Amino acid sequence: MHLLEMAKTTWNTIIGTTSNMNRDEARHLQEQVRSYLGLSREVLVIFGPEGDEDGPLQEIETLQSLLCEI
C-alpha cells in the first residue's frame, strides 16, 4: 500500500510541476511511478485484493492508464 501511495505522490509531482521540469526529469519521475506501480501490483497479487471492490488494484490500473496518456 505504501508503494501505491508513493506512486500517487510522484504522479502528483509530475502533474503539478510539469511546466517547471525538463524532459529528462519528467521521464525519470514517470519511470519511478511505473516502478512503484509494478511493485505494488506484485505485492497485491500475492496478498489478494484489499479494501473495496474498486480498491488498490483498480487504482493501479487507472494510474497506469494515465501514464500511457502523457
Summary of the structure (lengths in Angstrom):
residues: 70
radius of gyration: 12.5
end to end distance: 24.2
largest distance: 38.7
contacts: 179
relative contact order: 0.18
helix: 83%
strand: 0%
